[in-house]
Amino acid sequence: MNIAWAVRGNAQDTAAMERISALWDEDAYEAVEAEARTLQAKAERLRRRSRGPVLGQFARFMATAAACGHGRGARVLDEMESLVAELHDTAGPYRLLLLGVRRNRMVVLNAERRFGEAEAEGVAVLREVERLKHLTQVWRLELSVLAGLVDALCGQARHEEAENIARGNLPRAEGRSLVALHCGLVDDLNAQGRHAEALTEARRFTPPRVREQSGRLDMGTAAALHGLGHRSEAETAARQALTDCERSLHPEHPRLRQVRTLLADITAGGPPAAFNNS
């Protein structure tokens, strides 16, 4: 989270922004959102001063990002779109903030199964990222958007494109992007009915813990096992995914509905349904 452009000359505001960024790194979504809203309220009181708008935009970005990661992105989609409009003509570090908001909007569009819109957003952001590469480090943002693009393409049954993007970028990914690309590849292989390959990929390594992706890899593993006819193992993996989702995500998160549907399919004893956990 780049806050180098933060309010300069005000140690209290900078410390608050750094604390929110640190909480984000800890996946403490509830605390991020609460503190960001407090900072937003302060920015409203300072709106006539030079630092007010910058402080408010950062706070709104972090608050909506936390809601998105927690699973309530649909609730803040309008706010994200308003922030995109505000930042539309900005340049320099503010441009990175704009692209971060648009990346989060892409995540929500995927969660809402608006895959074509998510793809268009991701492609547009990647064009902007390409123009910024010579000015600042943008590879983390680029990989995050590429992971979202994998989900968007998979959701449109454009599996070869999705697989190529995931495989082509996994070797250079780390942290959050590594987990997202890894899960995206597993999901895409399952969606193609290539369950043995999906299971091999799911078990190839243990990715770092990322709260936003809670339950997702276990869901991919369960879908692969179900597709291979290993119902008991599939049920165990699906129940583990459900437990992880219930513990880590907001009850409104779309993944909770997806994992319950998957578990019902497995326990019903019938053939596996087409799986798409985008």
Backbone hydrogen bonds, N-H to C=O, Kabsch-Sander energy under -0.5 kcal/mol:
donor,donor_aa,acceptor,acceptor_aa,energy
3,I,1,M,-0.7
6,A,3,I,-2.0
10,N,7,V,-0.7
14,T,10,N,-2.3
15,A,11,A,-2.5
16,A,12,Q,-2.0
17,M,13,D,-2.3
18,E,14,T,-2.5
19,R,15,A,-2.3
20,I,16,A,-2.1
21,S,17,M,-2.3
22,A,18,E,-2.3
23,L,19,R,-2.4
24,W,20,I,-2.1
25,D,21,S,-2.0
26,E,22,A,-1.0
27,D,24,W,-2.2
28,A,23,L,-2.4
29,Y,27,D,-1.7
32,V,28,A,-2.6
33,E,29,Y,-2.7
34,A,30,E,-2.3
35,E,31,A,-2.6
36,A,32,V,-2.5
37,R,33,E,-2.3
38,T,34,A,-1.7
39,L,35,E,-2.3
40,Q,36,A,-2.4
41,A,37,R,-2.2
42,K,38,T,-1.8
43,A,39,L,-2.4
44,E,40,Q,-1.9
45,R,41,A,-1.3
46,L,42,K,-1.2
47,R,44,E,-1.0
49,R,46,L,-2.8
52,G,46,L,-0.7
52,G,49,R,-0.9
54,V,50,S,-0.5
55,L,51,R,-2.4
56,G,52,G,-2.5
57,Q,53,P,-2.4
58,F,54,V,-2.3
59,A,55,L,-2.4
60,R,56,G,-2.5
61,F,57,Q,-2.3
62,M,58,F,-2.5
63,A,59,A,-2.6
64,T,60,R,-2.5
65,A,61,F,-2.2
66,A,62,M,-2.3
67,A,63,A,-2.0
68,C,64,T,-2.3
69,G,65,A,-2.6
70,H,66,A,-2.2
71,G,67,A,-1.2
71,G,68,C,-0.5
72,R,67,A,-3.1
75,R,72,R,-0.9
76,V,72,R,-0.7
76,V,73,G,-0.9
77,L,74,A,-0.7
80,M,76,V,-2.4
81,E,77,L,-2.3
82,S,78,D,-2.1
83,L,79,E,-2.2
84,V,80,M,-2.5
85,A,81,E,-1.9
86,E,82,S,-1.9
87,L,83,L,-2.1
88,H,84,V,-0.6
88,H,85,A,-0.7
90,T,87,L,-1.8
94,Y,91,A,-1.2
95,R,92,G,-1.4
96,L,92,G,-0.8
96,L,93,P,-0.6
97,L,93,P,-1.4
98,L,94,Y,-2.2
99,L,95,R,-2.4
100,G,96,L,-2.2
101,V,97,L,-2.2
102,R,98,L,-2.2
103,R,99,L,-2.2
104,N,100,G,-2.0
105,R,101,V,-2.3
106,M,102,R,-1.9
107,V,103,R,-1.7
108,V,104,N,-2.0
109,L,105,R,-2.4
110,N,106,M,-2.3
111,A,107,V,-2.3
112,E,108,V,-2.1
113,R,110,N,-1.8
114,R,109,L,-3.1
115,F,113,R,-1.0
118,A,114,R,-2.2
119,E,115,F,-2.5
120,A,116,G,-2.1
121,E,117,E,-2.3
122,G,118,A,-2.6
123,V,119,E,-2.7
124,A,120,A,-2.0
125,V,121,E,-2.4
126,L,122,G,-2.4
127,R,123,V,-1.7
128,E,124,A,-1.7
129,V,125,V,-2.7
130,E,126,L,-2.1
131,R,127,R,-1.2
132,L,128,E,-1.1
132,L,129,V,-0.7
133,K,129,V,-1.0
135,L,132,L,-2.1
136,T,132,L,-1.9
138,V,136,T,-0.5
142,E,138,V,-2.6
143,L,139,W,-2.5
144,S,140,R,-2.1
145,V,141,L,-2.4
146,L,142,E,-2.4
147,A,143,L,-2.1
148,G,144,S,-1.7
149,L,145,V,-2.1
150,V,146,L,-2.0
151,D,147,A,-1.6
152,A,148,G,-2.2
153,L,149,L,-2.6
154,C,150,V,-2.5
155,G,151,D,-2.4
156,Q,152,A,-0.7
156,Q,153,L,-0.7
157,A,154,C,-2.0
158,R,153,L,-2.8
159,H,157,A,-1.1
162,A,158,R,-2.0
163,E,159,H,-3.0
164,N,160,E,-2.2
165,I,161,E,-2.2
166,A,162,A,-2.3
167,R,163,E,-2.9
168,G,164,N,-2.3
169,N,165,I,-1.3
170,L,166,A,-1.8
172,R,169,N,-1.0
173,A,169,N,-0.6
173,A,170,L,-1.3
177,S,174,E,-1.1
178,L,174,E,-0.9
179,V,175,G,-2.0
180,A,176,R,-2.4
181,L,177,S,-2.6
182,H,178,L,-2.3
183,C,179,V,-2.7
184,G,180,A,-2.3
185,L,181,L,-2.3
186,V,182,H,-2.1
187,D,183,C,-2.7
188,D,184,G,-2.3
189,L,185,L,-2.4
190,N,186,V,-2.3
191,A,187,D,-2.4
192,Q,188,D,-1.1
193,G,190,N,-1.8
194,R,189,L,-2.4
195,H,193,G,-1.4
198,A,194,R,-2.2
199,L,195,H,-2.5
200,T,196,A,-2.2
201,E,197,E,-2.6
202,A,198,A,-2.6
203,R,199,L,-1.8
204,R,201,E,-1.1
213,Q,210,V,-1.4
214,S,211,R,-2.0
216,R,213,Q,-2.0
217,L,213,Q,-0.5
219,M,215,G,-1.9
220,G,216,R,-2.2
221,T,217,L,-2.5
222,A,218,D,-2.6
223,A,219,M,-2.7
224,A,220,G,-2.1
225,L,221,T,-2.6
226,H,222,A,-2.6
227,G,223,A,-2.3
228,L,224,A,-1.4
229,G,226,H,-1.4
230,H,225,L,-2.7
231,R,229,G,-1.3
234,A,230,H,-2.5
235,E,231,R,-2.7
236,T,232,S,-2.0
237,A,233,E,-2.3
238,A,234,A,-2.5
239,R,235,E,-2.6
240,Q,236,T,-2.0
241,A,237,A,-2.2
242,L,238,A,-2.4
243,T,239,R,-2.4
244,D,240,Q,-2.3
245,C,241,A,-2.6
246,E,242,L,-2.8
247,R,243,T,-1.9
248,S,244,D,-2.0
249,L,245,C,-2.6
250,H,70,H,-2.6
253,H,250,H,-2.5
256,L,253,H,-1.5
257,R,253,H,-0.7
258,Q,254,P,-1.9
259,V,255,R,-2.9
260,R,256,L,-1.8
261,T,257,R,-2.0
262,L,258,Q,-2.4
263,L,259,V,-2.5
264,A,260,R,-2.1
265,D,261,T,-2.2
266,I,262,L,-2.3
267,T,263,L,-2.7
268,A,264,A,-1.5
269,G,265,D,-0.6
269,G,266,I,-1.0
270,G,265,D,-0.6
